[in-house]
Amino acid sequence: MIRVSIETKSEIIKRGLQDILEGYEVLDFYKDKEKDFDILIFQDKELEKLEVEKIRLIDERDLPLLVEYSLLSLGASEEEVIDAIDKTLRGHIYIEENLKKLRSDRNNKFEKLKTLNRREKKLLEEIISGKTNKEISREIYISEKTIKNNLTLVYKKLGVSGRKEIIKNYEQIKY
């Protein structure tokens, strides 16, 4: 029987996984430390360094850039959890479809950001921080009209229609 160790501080997540994994021997990572296991399902980022087969449960906002282990979102379905265990135990890195799409979208955003010059990146930072065109123009000593023209170019390069869309799409990206 496959032994699955679960590391989470959330009782709700732990119990949900125990229900899903009824055909497996389920261990508590903290309580059953002395027992061997075949695969670890974990949330604590510090455990990613363990040299074991593992699946990390993540909030979609915490999607890592570099992936060296399997990933499931906290909203993964029962089928996805079972599939992730199966594929991970066979030596594959499993990434939930939803997370693959998010990763692809984020990578596309990074590629678009690379097209911005230094001034445009600075302008993007100021927009994301909530500054108005007037505040930006005063701060970097160029006219509001120039700010508007530069913003139009930024919108075009990033494929957005305006300020709100920039904030929505790029607020979480640090470059």
Secondary structure, 3 states (H helix, E strand, C coil): CCEEEEECCCHHHHHHHHHHCCCCEEEECCCCCCCCCCEEEECCHHHHHCCCCEEEEECHHHCCCCCCCEEEECCCCHHHHHHHHHHHHCCCCCECHHHHHHHHHHHHHHHHHHCCCHHHHHHHHHHHCCCCHHHHHHHHCCCHHHHHHHHHHHHHHHCCCCHHHHHHHHCCCCC
